[in-house]
Amino acid sequence: MTDLKEWATLAIKDIQFKVENGVYENGKDIIMSPMGGKDNKLRYFAVIGSKHNKTLTDVQRKIIKKDLLEIALKTDSEIEKVEYGKNYIYFIILISFDVAVATVLDGFLDIISKSENILKYHYFVVNI
């Protein structure tokens, strides 16, 4: 059932795009990802592990969230959700079309990995 639902959603978006293009005189450009977006931002899912796979403390979690919100403000991004596992952070972020994903995540890791030595300098990010 899930495969059909995803296919149907993409088909509806494609039809919507074609109809909207027909209404506008010069057409309308739409950039989309399967996970959608908001305004001029696309939605991404990111996971970053802790250094040496150590358990994240409550203090470290607060530092991570503060620094993540700070980089989001600086890069016209928006944090939708933050969750913590034992030794990783998972978050959903909306990133502006005008900013590269790596600019946001590398900027965050520059702060948190080097000065605080909490997270690995590697990440996994997807928008599908």
HELIX and SHEET records of a PDB file:
HELIX    1   1 THR A    2  VAL A   23  1                                  22    
HELIX    2   2 LYS A   51  ASN A   53  5                                   3    
HELIX    3   3 ASP A   58  LYS A   74  1                                  17    
HELIX    4   4 VAL A  101  LEU A  109  1                                   9    
HELIX    5   5 ASP A  110  SER A  115  3                                   6    
SHEET    1   A 4 GLY A  37  LYS A  38  0                                        
SHEET    2   A 4 LYS A  41  GLY A  49 -1                                        
SHEET    3   A 4 TYR A  88  SER A  96 -1                                        
SHEET    4   A 4 GLU A  78  TYR A  84 -1                                        
SHEET    1   B 3 GLY A  37  LYS A  38  0                                        
SHEET    2   B 3 LYS A  41  GLY A  49 -1                                        
SHEET    3   B 3 PHE A 124  VAL A 126 -1                                        
END                                                                             
